[in-house]
Amino acid sequence: MKTYFAGSIRGGRQDAALYSQIVELLKKHGRVLTEHVGDLELTEDDLSDQAIYDRDMAWLNEADVLVAEVTVPSHGVGYEIARAEMIGKPILCLYRPATGRCLSALIAGNPTIRCERYERPSQLKAILRTFFRRARG
């Protein structure tokens, strides 16, 4: 199974280490097309905005599912979620309510998006296993 993992890049990289952990967990379920999101030293200075858009939309079309960590708000991640919904991809949004941030009602209230709260990364293994089992049918 091919996964498009989405996490904040330009919106803030404070969760980059967590993204790296999530990418490693996702690899147990198949190929992660967007491993770079978990790169602690990520820079995209060598790519134009158009190149990033074209690359990411190609990966999103290729993916079987989208998994997004949405605790840190990001316009780009919101766009990726909406685009994945539009093209019929199963979507899982992960978030930590203990950060004091509220999840967008447009994400939390959307019946086509599976939203899972978690407090610790150790909880993600079971959440991902359930999501991928359902996504495989």
A tleap script that builds the chain and sets N, CA, C and O, in Angstrom:
source leaprc.protein.ff14SB
mol = sequence {
  NMET LYS THR TYR PHE ALA GLY SER ILE ARG
  GLY GLY ARG GLN ASP ALA ALA LEU TYR SER
  GLN ILE VAL GLU LEU LEU LYS LYS HIE GLY
  ARG VAL LEU THR GLU HIE VAL GLY ASP LEU
  GLU LEU THR GLU ASP ASP LEU SER ASP GLN
  ALA ILE TYR ASP ARG ASP MET ALA TRP LEU
  ASN GLU ALA ASP VAL LEU VAL ALA GLU VAL
  THR VAL PRO SER HIE GLY VAL GLY TYR GLU
  ILE ALA ARG ALA GLU MET ILE GLY LYS PRO
  ILE LEU CYS LEU TYR ARG PRO ALA THR GLY
  ARG CYS LEU SER ALA LEU ILE ALA GLY ASN
  PRO THR ILE ARG CYS GLU ARG TYR GLU ARG
  PRO SER GLN LEU LYS ALA ILE LEU ARG THR
  PHE PHE ARG ARG ALA ARG CGLY
}
set mol.1.N position { 0.850 -1.175 0.000 }
set mol.1.CA position { 0.000 0.000 0.000 }
set mol.1.C position { 0.895 1.237 0.000 }
set mol.1.O position { 1.908 1.276 0.698 }
set mol.2.N position { 0.521 2.238 -0.778 }
set mol.2.CA position { 1.282 3.482 -0.865 }
set mol.2.C position { 0.582 4.562 -0.038 }
set mol.2.O position { -0.617 4.803 -0.181 }
set mol.3.N position { 1.364 5.200 0.826 }
set mol.3.CA position { 0.824 6.219 1.724 }
set mol.3.C position { 1.396 7.587 1.390 }
set mol.3.O position { 2.601 7.738 1.189 }
set mol.4.N position { 0.525 8.571 1.335 }
set mol.4.CA position { 0.910 9.976 1.269 }
set mol.4.C position { 0.809 10.480 2.689 }
set mol.4.O position { -0.291 10.572 3.235 }
set mol.5.N position { 1.943 10.810 3.303 }
set mol.5.CA position { 1.944 11.348 4.655 }
set mol.5.C position { 2.041 12.865 4.583 }
set mol.5.O position { 2.910 13.407 3.901 }
set mol.6.N position { 1.149 13.543 5.287 }
set mol.6.CA position { 1.126 15.002 5.301 }
set mol.6.C position { 1.364 15.504 6.718 }
set mol.6.O position { 0.796 15.002 7.688 }
set mol.7.N position { 2.222 16.510 6.802 }
set mol.7.CA position { 2.505 17.181 8.061 }
set mol.7.C position { 3.000 18.582 7.742 }
set mol.7.O position { 3.438 18.849 6.623 }
set mol.8.N position { 2.934 19.454 8.693 }
set mol.8.CA position { 3.299 20.843 8.478 }
set mol.8.C position { 4.767 20.989 8.068 }
set mol.8.O position { 5.662 20.411 8.686 }
set mol.9.N position { 4.990 21.773 7.014 }
set mol.9.CA position { 6.352 22.112 6.598 }
set mol.9.C position { 6.535 23.618 6.772 }
set mol.9.O position { 7.266 24.051 7.662 }
set mol.10.N position { 5.896 24.398 5.952 }
set mol.10.CA position { 6.034 25.856 6.075 }
set mol.10.C position { 5.239 26.422 7.240 }
set mol.10.O position { 5.538 27.519 7.713 }
set mol.11.N position { 4.233 25.696 7.710 }
set mol.11.CA position { 3.415 26.160 8.832 }
set mol.11.C position { 4.099 26.025 10.185 }
set mol.11.O position { 3.616 26.558 11.184 }
set mol.12.N position { 5.218 25.316 10.221 }
set mol.12.CA position { 5.979 25.118 11.461 }
set mol.12.C position { 6.499 23.700 11.542 }
set mol.12.O position { 5.766 22.744 11.290 }
set mol.13.N position { 7.763 23.566 11.892 }
set mol.13.CA position { 8.402 22.247 11.936 }
set mol.13.C position { 8.607 21.734 13.355 }
set mol.13.O position { 9.437 20.850 13.569 }
set mol.14.N position { 7.873 22.265 14.330 }
set mol.14.CA position { 8.074 21.844 15.711 }
set mol.14.C position { 7.777 20.363 15.939 }
set mol.14.O position { 8.247 19.800 16.927 }
set mol.15.N position { 7.024 19.725 15.072 }
set mol.15.CA position { 6.719 18.296 15.216 }
set mol.15.C position { 7.525 17.417 14.255 }
set mol.15.O position { 7.150 16.268 14.023 }
set mol.16.N position { 8.607 17.923 13.702 }
set mol.16.CA position { 9.390 17.160 12.718 }
set mol.16.C position { 9.874 15.824 13.273 }
set mol.16.O position { 9.831 14.820 12.561 }
set mol.17.N position { 10.328 15.783 14.513 }
set mol.17.CA position { 10.795 14.521 15.101 }
set mol.17.C position { 9.643 13.521 15.220 }
set mol.17.O position { 9.827 12.324 14.996 }
set mol.18.N position { 8.471 14.010 15.567 }
set mol.18.CA position { 7.282 13.155 15.621 }
set mol.18.C position { 6.938 12.642 14.225 }
set mol.18.O position { 6.621 11.464 14.057 }
set mol.19.N position { 6.998 13.517 13.229 }
set mol.19.CA position { 6.717 13.093 11.849 }
set mol.19.C position { 7.654 11.965 11.445 }
set mol.19.O position { 7.238 11.020 10.775 }
set mol.20.N position { 8.912 12.059 11.845 }
set mol.20.CA position { 9.882 11.013 11.525 }
set mol.20.C position { 9.454 9.674 12.135 }
set mol.20.O position { 9.553 8.632 11.488 }
set mol.21.N position { 8.984 9.710 13.370 }
set mol.21.CA position { 8.490 8.489 14.026 }
set mol.21.C position { 7.274 7.927 13.294 }
set mol.21.O position { 7.156 6.715 13.115 }
set mol.22.N position { 6.377 8.806 12.873 }
set mol.22.CA position { 5.175 8.367 12.166 }
set mol.22.C position { 5.553 7.745 10.821 }
set mol.22.O position { 4.998 6.714 10.442 }
set mol.23.N position { 6.478 8.351 10.107 }
set mol.23.CA position { 6.938 7.785 8.830 }
set mol.23.C position { 7.456 6.363 9.045 }
set mol.23.O position { 7.144 5.470 8.257 }
set mol.24.N position { 8.236 6.144 10.093 }
set mol.24.CA position { 8.756 4.796 10.368 }
set mol.24.C position { 7.622 3.813 10.638 }
set mol.24.O position { 7.680 2.670 10.184 }
set mol.25.N position { 6.600 4.233 11.365 }
set mol.25.CA position { 5.440 3.367 11.602 }
set mol.25.C position { 4.676 3.096 10.307 }
set mol.25.O position { 4.211 1.979 10.079 }
set mol.26.N position { 4.549 4.106 9.472 }
set mol.26.CA position { 3.828 3.941 8.201 }
set mol.26.C position { 4.546 2.975 7.274 }
set mol.26.O position { 3.897 2.262 6.509 }
set mol.27.N position { 5.850 2.937 7.324 }
set mol.27.CA position { 6.627 2.033 6.467 }
set mol.27.C position { 6.290 0.565 6.729 }
set mol.27.O position { 6.482 -0.278 5.853 }
set mol.28.N position { 5.799 0.260 7.904 }
set mol.28.CA position { 5.401 -1.117 8.221 }
set mol.28.C position { 4.159 -1.545 7.430 }
set mol.28.O position { 3.838 -2.731 7.355 }
set mol.29.N position { 3.469 -0.565 6.844 }
set mol.29.CA position { 2.245 -0.834 6.083 }
set mol.29.C position { 2.442 -0.661 4.582 }
set mol.29.O position { 1.484 -0.779 3.817 }
set mol.30.N position { 3.655 -0.385 4.156 }
set mol.30.CA position { 3.921 -0.222 2.729 }
set mol.30.C position { 4.874 0.933 2.477 }
set mol.30.O position { 5.663 1.311 3.344 }
set mol.31.N position { 4.790 1.476 1.299 }
set mol.31.CA position { 5.691 2.544 0.869 }
set mol.31.C position { 5.144 3.922 1.259 }
set mol.31.O position { 3.960 4.201 1.074 }
set mol.32.N position { 6.004 4.766 1.792 }
set mol.32.CA position { 5.630 6.141 2.135 }
set mol.32.C position { 6.198 7.045 1.038 }
set mol.32.O position { 7.414 7.189 0.911 }
set mol.33.N position { 5.322 7.641 0.261 }
set mol.33.CA position { 5.746 8.455 -0.874 }
set mol.33.C position { 6.359 9.780 -0.441 }
set mol.33.O position { 7.146 10.373 -1.178 }
set mol.34.N position { 6.003 10.240 0.742 }
set mol.34.CA position { 6.440 11.554 1.216 }
set mol.34.C position { 7.289 11.438 2.481 }
set mol.34.O position { 7.060 12.156 3.455 }
set mol.35.N position { 8.254 10.545 2.465 }
set mol.35.CA position { 9.143 10.349 3.611 }
set mol.35.C position { 9.825 11.633 4.044 }
set mol.35.O position { 10.119 11.814 5.225 }
set mol.36.N position { 10.077 12.518 3.106 }
set mol.36.CA position { 10.822 13.750 3.393 }
set mol.36.C position { 10.138 14.620 4.455 }
set mol.36.O position { 10.797 15.446 5.086 }
set mol.37.N position { 8.838 14.447 4.657 }
set mol.37.CA position { 8.134 15.251 5.657 }
set mol.37.C position { 8.706 14.980 7.049 }
set mol.37.O position { 8.672 15.857 7.913 }
set mol.38.N position { 9.225 13.786 7.271 }
set mol.38.CA position { 9.829 13.432 8.552 }
set mol.38.C position { 11.310 13.738 8.651 }
set mol.38.O position { 11.936 13.428 9.664 }
set mol.39.N position { 11.882 14.339 7.624 }
set mol.39.CA position { 13.309 14.686 7.622 }
set mol.39.C position { 13.536 15.885 8.539 }
set mol.39.O position { 12.983 16.961 8.311 }
set mol.40.N position { 14.339 15.698 9.559 }
set mol.40.CA position { 14.577 16.756 10.539 }
set mol.40.C position { 15.308 17.955 9.947 }
set mol.40.O position { 15.268 19.046 10.516 }
set mol.41.N position { 15.960 17.769 8.835 }
set mol.41.CA position { 16.730 18.854 8.207 }
set mol.41.C position { 16.116 19.283 6.885 }
set mol.41.O position { 16.814 19.796 6.010 }
set mol.42.N position { 14.834 19.078 6.737 }
set mol.42.CA position { 14.149 19.351 5.475 }
set mol.42.C position { 14.268 20.807 5.055 }
set mol.42.O position { 13.987 21.726 5.825 }
set mol.43.N position { 14.688 20.987 3.821 }
set mol.43.CA position { 14.607 22.290 3.163 }
set mol.43.C position { 14.172 22.006 1.731 }
set mol.43.O position { 14.558 20.993 1.147 }
set mol.44.N position { 13.397 22.870 1.188 }
set mol.44.CA position { 12.959 22.712 -0.198 }
set mol.44.C position { 13.399 23.921 -1.008 }
set mol.44.O position { 12.733 24.325 -1.962 }
set mol.45.N position { 14.531 24.488 -0.613 }
set mol.45.CA position { 15.045 25.688 -1.260 }
set mol.45.C position { 15.380 25.475 -2.725 }
set mol.45.O position { 15.371 26.422 -3.511 }
set mol.46.N position { 15.676 24.244 -3.095 }
set mol.46.CA position { 16.078 23.970 -4.478 }
set mol.46.C position { 14.885 23.738 -5.409 }
set mol.46.O position { 15.074 23.544 -6.610 }
set mol.47.N position { 13.670 23.754 -4.879 }
set mol.47.CA position { 12.479 23.530 -5.695 }
set mol.47.C position { 11.595 24.770 -5.722 }
set mol.47.O position { 11.434 25.449 -4.708 }
set mol.48.N position { 11.031 25.057 -6.877 }
set mol.48.CA position { 10.069 26.157 -6.969 }
set mol.48.C position { 8.733 25.708 -6.373 }
set mol.48.O position { 8.482 24.514 -6.211 }
set mol.49.N position { 7.896 26.671 -6.055 }
set mol.49.CA position { 6.559 26.342 -5.550 }
set mol.49.C position { 5.807 25.478 -6.558 }
set mol.49.O position { 5.120 24.533 -6.171 }
set mol.50.N position { 5.928 25.790 -7.834 }
set mol.50.CA position { 5.255 25.013 -8.885 }
set mol.50.C position { 5.774 23.576 -8.915 }
set mol.50.O position { 4.994 22.637 -9.076 }
set mol.51.N position { 7.087 23.403 -8.761 }
set mol.51.CA position { 7.675 22.050 -8.763 }
set mol.51.C position { 7.181 21.243 -7.563 }
set mol.51.O position { 6.897 20.052 -7.689 }
set mol.52.N position { 7.078 21.884 -6.409 }
set mol.52.CA position { 6.581 21.201 -5.212 }
set mol.52.C position { 5.124 20.792 -5.421 }
set mol.52.O position { 4.746 19.662 -5.112 }
set mol.53.N position { 4.316 21.695 -5.939 }
set mol.53.CA position { 2.908 21.385 -6.199 }
set mol.53.C position { 2.779 20.215 -7.170 }
set mol.53.O position { 2.039 19.269 -6.900 }
set mol.54.N position { 3.482 20.268 -8.284 }
set mol.54.CA position { 3.387 19.206 -9.295 }
set mol.54.C position { 3.822 17.860 -8.722 }
set mol.54.O position { 3.155 16.846 -8.927 }
set mol.55.N position { 4.941 17.856 -8.005 }
set mol.55.CA position { 5.447 16.615 -7.401 }
set mol.55.C position { 4.452 16.058 -6.394 }
set mol.55.O position { 4.127 14.871 -6.422 }
set mol.56.N position { 3.971 16.922 -5.503 }
set mol.56.CA position { 3.090 16.445 -4.446 }
set mol.56.C position { 1.743 15.969 -4.977 }
set mol.56.O position { 1.197 14.988 -4.471 }
set mol.57.N position { 1.203 16.637 -5.977 }
set mol.57.CA position { -0.068 16.191 -6.548 }
set mol.57.C position { 0.108 14.866 -7.290 }
set mol.57.O position { -0.803 14.037 -7.287 }
set mol.58.N position { 1.249 14.654 -7.917 }
set mol.58.CA position { 1.520 13.355 -8.560 }
set mol.58.C position { 1.581 12.260 -7.505 }
set mol.58.O position { 1.012 11.185 -7.695 }
set mol.59.N position { 2.268 12.522 -6.393 }
set mol.59.CA position { 2.344 11.538 -5.313 }
set mol.59.C position { 0.962 11.281 -4.720 }
set mol.59.O position { 0.621 10.134 -4.431 }
set mol.60.N position { 0.171 12.319 -4.538 }
set mol.60.CA position { -1.163 12.142 -3.967 }
set mol.60.C position { -2.034 11.283 -4.885 }
set mol.60.O position { -2.780 10.426 -4.412 }
set mol.61.N position { -1.940 11.509 -6.170 }
set mol.61.CA position { -2.697 10.679 -7.124 }
set mol.61.C position { -2.234 9.231 -7.105 }
set mol.61.O position { -3.040 8.319 -7.285 }
set mol.62.N position { -0.936 9.014 -6.887 }
set mol.62.CA position { -0.373 7.660 -6.859 }
set mol.62.C position { -0.717 6.918 -5.569 }
set mol.62.O position { -0.808 5.690 -5.566 }
set mol.63.N position { -0.906 7.646 -4.492 }
set mol.63.CA position { -1.120 7.044 -3.175 }
set mol.63.C position { -2.438 6.289 -3.090 }
set mol.63.O position { -3.405 6.599 -3.786 }
set mol.64.N position { -2.446 5.290 -2.218 }
set mol.64.CA position { -3.679 4.560 -1.912 }
set mol.64.C position { -4.446 5.229 -0.778 }
set mol.64.O position { -5.675 5.188 -0.738 }
set mol.65.N position { -3.706 5.848 0.147 }
set mol.65.CA position { -4.310 6.489 1.322 }
set mol.65.C position { -3.540 7.765 1.651 }
set mol.65.O position { -2.402 7.954 1.219 }
set mol.66.N position { -4.188 8.638 2.427 }
set mol.66.CA position { -3.520 9.819 2.981 }
set mol.66.C position { -3.599 9.731 4.494 }
set mol.66.O position { -4.673 9.527 5.058 }
set mol.67.N position { -2.455 9.887 5.146 }
set mol.67.CA position { -2.395 9.990 6.603 }
set mol.67.C position { -1.790 11.355 6.898 }
set mol.67.O position { -0.723 11.690 6.384 }
set mol.68.N position { -2.475 12.146 7.729 }
set mol.68.CA position { -2.006 13.495 8.056 }
set mol.68.C position { -1.912 13.669 9.560 }
set mol.68.O position { -2.808 13.263 10.301 }
set mol.69.N position { -0.818 14.276 10.006 }
set mol.69.CA position { -0.705 14.704 11.400 }
set mol.69.C position { -1.107 16.173 11.385 }
set mol.69.O position { -0.409 16.999 10.797 }
set mol.70.N position { -2.220 16.506 12.023 }
set mol.70.CA position { -2.824 17.828 11.865 }
set mol.70.C position { -2.782 18.690 13.123 }
set mol.70.O position { -3.494 19.691 13.206 }
set mol.71.N position { -1.971 18.320 14.088 }
set mol.71.CA position { -1.896 19.114 15.316 }
set mol.71.C position { -1.387 20.520 15.035 }
set mol.71.O position { -1.930 21.491 15.563 }
set mol.72.N position { -0.343 20.641 14.206 }
set mol.72.CA position { 0.176 21.949 13.810 }
set mol.72.C position { -0.600 22.380 12.564 }
set mol.72.O position { -0.490 21.735 11.521 }
set mol.73.N position { -1.380 23.455 12.656 }
set mol.73.CA position { -2.186 23.884 11.502 }
set mol.73.C position { -1.309 24.218 10.288 }
set mol.73.O position { -0.237 24.808 10.419 }
set mol.74.N position { -1.791 23.828 9.111 }
set mol.74.CA position { -1.045 24.050 7.878 }
set mol.74.C position { -2.022 24.190 6.726 }
set mol.74.O position { -2.876 23.328 6.519 }
set mol.75.N position { -1.898 25.277 5.975 }
set mol.75.CA position { -2.738 25.446 4.784 }
set mol.75.C position { -2.499 24.311 3.798 }
set mol.75.O position { -3.443 23.771 3.222 }
set mol.76.N position { -1.235 23.954 3.608 }
set mol.76.CA position { -0.898 22.907 2.652 }
set mol.76.C position { -1.517 21.566 3.019 }
set mol.76.O position { -2.051 20.870 2.156 }
set mol.77.N position { -1.448 21.203 4.292 }
set mol.77.CA position { -2.028 19.929 4.733 }
set mol.77.C position { -3.540 19.954 4.541 }
set mol.77.O position { -4.128 18.960 4.114 }
set mol.78.N position { -4.167 21.075 4.850 }
set mol.78.CA position { -5.611 21.190 4.618 }
set mol.78.C position { -5.953 20.998 3.151 }
set mol.78.O position { -6.931 20.331 2.815 }
set mol.79.N position { -5.144 21.583 2.280 }
set mol.79.CA position { -5.355 21.430 0.843 }
set mol.79.C position { -5.194 19.969 0.434 }
set mol.79.O position { -6.003 19.442 -0.330 }
set mol.80.N position { -4.152 19.315 0.941 }
set mol.80.CA position { -3.914 17.914 0.603 }
set mol.80.C position { -5.075 17.028 1.059 }
set mol.80.O position { -5.476 16.108 0.345 }
set mol.81.N position { -5.609 17.306 2.241 }
set mol.81.CA position { -6.749 16.532 2.743 }
set mol.81.C position { -7.961 16.726 1.825 }
set mol.81.O position { -8.613 15.755 1.441 }
set mol.82.N position { -8.256 17.966 1.480 }
set mol.82.CA position { -9.400 18.237 0.602 }
set mol.82.C position { -9.217 17.584 -0.758 }
set mol.82.O position { -10.167 17.035 -1.317 }
set mol.83.N position { -8.019 17.640 -1.287 }
set mol.83.CA position { -7.751 17.029 -2.596 }
set mol.83.C position { -7.888 15.506 -2.520 }
set mol.83.O position { -8.448 14.887 -3.425 }
set mol.84.N position { -7.379 14.904 -1.447 }
set mol.84.CA position { -7.506 13.452 -1.272 }
set mol.84.C position { -8.968 13.046 -1.167 }
set mol.84.O position { -9.373 12.021 -1.715 }
set mol.85.N position { -9.755 13.844 -0.467 }
set mol.85.CA position { -11.190 13.556 -0.367 }
set mol.85.C position { -11.841 13.644 -1.747 }
set mol.85.O position { -12.659 12.798 -2.110 }
set mol.86.N position { -11.478 14.654 -2.500 }
set mol.86.CA position { -12.067 14.874 -3.820 }
set mol.86.C position { -11.787 13.698 -4.765 }
set mol.86.O position { -12.622 13.361 -5.604 }
set mol.87.N position { -10.616 13.080 -4.626 }
set mol.87.CA position { -10.278 11.968 -5.525 }
set mol.87.C position { -10.533 10.600 -4.895 }
set mol.87.O position { -10.138 9.573 -5.446 }
set mol.88.N position { -11.196 10.595 -3.734 }
set mol.88.CA position { -11.686 9.348 -3.159 }
set mol.88.C position { -10.688 8.515 -2.376 }
set mol.88.O position { -10.854 7.299 -2.277 }
set mol.89.N position { -9.667 9.128 -1.821 }
set mol.89.CA position { -8.677 8.388 -1.022 }
set mol.89.C position { -9.173 8.238 0.412 }
set mol.89.O position { -9.779 9.165 0.950 }
set mol.90.N position { -8.929 7.091 1.041 }
set mol.90.CA position { -9.176 6.981 2.478 }
set mol.90.C position { -8.235 7.941 3.213 }
set mol.90.O position { -7.057 8.048 2.871 }
set mol.91.N position { -8.763 8.635 4.225 }
set mol.91.CA position { -8.007 9.672 4.921 }
set mol.91.C position { -8.043 9.418 6.424 }
set mol.91.O position { -9.097 9.156 7.004 }
set mol.92.N position { -6.864 9.503 7.041 }
set mol.92.CA position { -6.736 9.430 8.492 }
set mol.92.C position { -6.037 10.696 8.961 }
set mol.92.O position { -4.945 11.018 8.493 }
set mol.93.N position { -6.671 11.417 9.888 }
set mol.93.CA position { -6.064 12.592 10.509 }
set mol.93.C position { -5.757 12.273 11.962 }
set mol.93.O position { -6.625 11.832 12.715 }
set mol.94.N position { -4.516 12.502 12.339 }
set mol.94.CA position { -4.044 12.265 13.695 }
set mol.94.C position { -3.829 13.603 14.381 }
set mol.94.O position { -3.279 14.526 13.779 }
set mol.95.N position { -4.256 13.721 15.632 }
set mol.95.CA position { -3.990 14.960 16.344 }
set mol.95.C position { -3.931 14.744 17.848 }
set mol.95.O position { -4.511 13.806 18.393 }
set mol.96.N position { -3.203 15.653 18.498 }
set mol.96.CA position { -2.998 15.612 19.937 }
set mol.96.C position { -3.770 16.773 20.577 }
set mol.96.O position { -3.327 17.918 20.489 }
set mol.97.N position { -4.902 16.507 21.212 }
set mol.97.CA position { -5.699 17.585 21.798 }
set mol.97.C position { -5.010 18.259 22.988 }
set mol.97.O position { -5.365 19.385 23.338 }
set mol.98.N position { -4.051 17.608 23.607 }
set mol.98.CA position { -3.383 18.164 24.784 }
set mol.98.C position { -2.550 19.401 24.464 }
set mol.98.O position { -2.099 20.091 25.378 }
set mol.99.N position { -2.339 19.690 23.189 }
set mol.99.CA position { -1.541 20.864 22.812 }
set mol.99.C position { -2.293 22.167 23.028 }
set mol.99.O position { -1.705 23.244 22.938 }
set mol.100.N position { -3.586 22.080 23.310 }
set mol.100.CA position { -4.387 23.283 23.510 }
set mol.100.C position { -4.992 23.820 22.230 }
set mol.100.O position { -5.719 24.813 22.260 }
set mol.101.N position { -4.709 23.191 21.125 }
set mol.101.CA position { -5.286 23.608 19.843 }
set mol.101.C position { -6.537 22.782 19.574 }
set mol.101.O position { -6.631 21.625 19.984 }
set mol.102.N position { -7.483 23.380 18.889 }
set mol.102.CA position { -8.696 22.677 18.495 }
set mol.102.C position { -8.582 22.258 17.044 }
set mol.102.O position { -8.073 23.003 16.206 }
set mol.103.N position { -9.049 21.082 16.761 }
set mol.103.CA position { -9.071 20.598 15.387 }
set mol.103.C position { -10.164 21.332 14.624 }
set mol.103.O position { -11.251 21.559 15.156 }
set mol.104.N position { -9.886 21.700 13.395 }
set mol.104.CA position { -10.860 22.390 12.551 }
set mol.104.C position { -12.155 21.587 12.470 }
set mol.104.O position { -12.130 20.368 12.303 }
set mol.105.N position { -13.278 22.276 12.587 }
set mol.105.CA position { -14.581 21.620 12.461 }
set mol.105.C position { -14.768 21.019 11.071 }
set mol.105.O position { -15.481 20.026 10.917 }
set mol.106.N position { -14.135 21.609 10.058 }
set mol.106.CA position { -14.262 21.074 8.701 }
set mol.106.C position { -13.547 19.739 8.551 }
set mol.106.O position { -13.877 18.958 7.659 }
set mol.107.N position { -12.583 19.472 9.403 }
set mol.107.CA position { -11.917 18.172 9.418 }
set mol.107.C position { -12.672 17.248 10.377 }
set mol.107.O position { -13.092 16.156 9.995 }
set mol.108.N position { -12.839 17.692 11.612 }
set mol.108.CA position { -13.466 16.858 12.640 }
set mol.108.C position { -14.908 16.482 12.300 }
set mol.108.O position { -15.358 15.391 12.651 }
set mol.109.N position { -15.632 17.364 11.627 }
set mol.109.CA position { -17.032 17.099 11.332 }
set mol.109.C position { -17.280 16.403 10.012 }
set mol.109.O position { -18.427 16.108 9.677 }
set mol.110.N position { -16.230 16.133 9.255 }
set mol.110.CA position { -16.382 15.513 7.941 }
set mol.110.C position { -16.499 13.992 8.095 }
set mol.110.O position { -15.559 13.350 8.564 }
set mol.111.N position { -17.627 13.414 7.710 }
set mol.111.CA position { -17.812 11.972 7.909 }
set mol.111.C position { -16.932 11.097 7.016 }
set mol.111.O position { -16.818 9.896 7.263 }
set mol.112.N position { -16.315 11.663 5.995 }
set mol.112.CA position { -15.440 10.851 5.130 }
set mol.112.C position { -14.001 10.813 5.632 }
set mol.112.O position { -13.171 10.097 5.074 }
set mol.113.N position { -13.698 11.577 6.680 }
set mol.113.CA position { -12.342 11.620 7.241 }
set mol.113.C position { -12.348 10.935 8.593 }
set mol.113.O position { -13.155 11.257 9.466 }
set mol.114.N position { -11.445 9.993 8.755 }
set mol.114.CA position { -11.293 9.332 10.048 }
set mol.114.C position { -10.321 10.169 10.885 }
set mol.114.O position { -9.172 10.364 10.490 }
set mol.115.N position { -10.775 10.656 12.024 }
set mol.115.CA position { -9.946 11.456 12.923 }
set mol.115.C position { -9.666 10.665 14.190 }
set mol.115.O position { -10.576 10.104 14.802 }
set mol.116.N position { -8.407 10.627 14.573 }
set mol.116.CA position { -8.012 9.896 15.777 }
set mol.116.C position { -7.184 10.789 16.680 }
set mol.116.O position { -6.173 11.354 16.262 }
set mol.117.N position { -7.622 10.909 17.914 }
set mol.117.CA position { -6.861 11.623 18.939 }
set mol.117.C position { -5.841 10.672 19.548 }
set mol.117.O position { -6.083 9.470 19.664 }
set mol.118.N position { -4.706 11.225 19.930 }
set mol.118.CA position { -3.719 10.436 20.652 }
set mol.118.C position { -2.937 11.370 21.565 }
set mol.118.O position { -2.847 12.572 21.314 }
set mol.119.N position { -2.382 10.812 22.609 }
set mol.119.CA position { -1.582 11.595 23.559 }
set mol.119.C position { -0.091 11.300 23.391 }
set mol.119.O position { 0.748 12.187 23.551 }
set mol.120.N position { 0.228 10.042 23.066 }
set mol.120.CA position { 1.618 9.604 22.972 }
set mol.120.C position { 1.843 8.845 21.668 }
set mol.120.O position { 0.946 8.148 21.194 }
set mol.121.N position { 3.034 8.976 21.088 }
set mol.121.CA position { 3.332 8.237 19.852 }
set mol.121.C position { 3.145 6.719 19.984 }
set mol.121.O position { 2.874 6.039 18.995 }
set mol.122.N position { 3.289 6.193 21.202 }
set mol.122.CA position { 3.114 4.757 21.404 }
set mol.122.C position { 1.701 4.288 21.067 }
set mol.122.O position { 1.486 3.095 20.849 }
set mol.123.N position { 0.747 5.191 21.022 }
set mol.123.CA position { -0.637 4.843 20.699 }
set mol.123.C position { -0.863 4.715 19.186 }
set mol.123.O position { -1.868 4.152 18.751 }
set mol.124.N position { 0.060 5.231 18.402 }
set mol.124.CA position { -0.151 5.296 16.957 }
set mol.124.C position { -0.112 3.940 16.263 }
set mol.124.O position { -0.794 3.749 15.256 }
set mol.125.N position { 0.653 3.015 16.765 }
set mol.125.CA position { 0.765 1.699 16.131 }
set mol.125.C position { -0.603 1.045 15.970 }
set mol.125.O position { -0.934 0.553 14.891 }
set mol.126.N position { -1.392 1.036 17.030 }
set mol.126.CA position { -2.723 0.415 16.983 }
set mol.126.C position { -3.675 1.218 16.096 }
set mol.126.O position { -4.472 0.637 15.360 }
set mol.127.N position { -3.598 2.546 16.162 }
set mol.127.CA position { -4.460 3.392 15.331 }
set mol.127.C position { -4.181 3.125 13.855 }
set mol.127.O position { -5.109 2.959 13.064 }
set mol.128.N position { -2.905 3.084 13.490 }
set mol.128.CA position { -2.538 2.846 12.091 }
set mol.128.C position { -2.926 1.447 11.634 }
set mol.128.O position { -3.403 1.275 10.513 }
set mol.129.N position { -2.729 0.454 12.479 }
set mol.129.CA position { -3.096 -0.921 12.120 }
set mol.129.C position { -4.580 -1.005 11.788 }
set mol.129.O position { -4.955 -1.624 10.793 }
set mol.130.N position { -5.428 -0.391 12.608 }
set mol.130.CA position { -6.875 -0.402 12.366 }
set mol.130.C position { -7.219 0.331 11.071 }
set mol.130.O position { -8.025 -0.156 10.278 }
set mol.131.N position { -6.610 1.502 10.853 }
set mol.131.CA position { -6.884 2.274 9.636 }
set mol.131.C position { -6.497 1.487 8.386 }
set mol.131.O position { -7.281 1.418 7.440 }
set mol.132.N position { -5.323 0.902 8.367 }
set mol.132.CA position { -4.880 0.181 7.171 }
set mol.132.C position { -5.691 -1.091 6.952 }
set mol.132.O position { -5.934 -1.471 5.806 }
set mol.133.N position { -6.109 -1.747 8.009 }
set mol.133.CA position { -6.967 -2.931 7.860 }
set mol.133.C position { -8.264 -2.537 7.169 }
set mol.133.O position { -8.723 -3.233 6.264 }
set mol.134.N position { -8.859 -1.420 7.592 }
set mol.134.CA position { -10.108 -0.955 6.964 }
set mol.134.C position { -9.874 -0.473 5.530 }
set mol.134.O position { -10.710 -0.702 4.657 }
set mol.135.N position { -8.751 0.188 5.286 }
set mol.135.CA position { -8.452 0.715 3.946 }
set mol.135.C position { -8.248 -0.410 2.941 }
set mol.135.O position { -8.559 -0.258 1.759 }
set mol.136.N position { -7.726 -1.536 3.410 }
set mol.136.CA position { -7.516 -2.679 2.505 }
set mol.136.C position { -8.822 -3.399 2.212 }
set mol.136.O position { -8.902 -4.194 1.276 }
set mol.137.N position { -9.844 -3.119 3.012 }
set mol.137.CA position { -11.158 -3.721 2.770 }
set mol.137.C position { -11.272 -5.019 3.411 }
set mol.137.O position { -12.312 -5.668 3.311 }
savepdb mol mol.pdb
quit
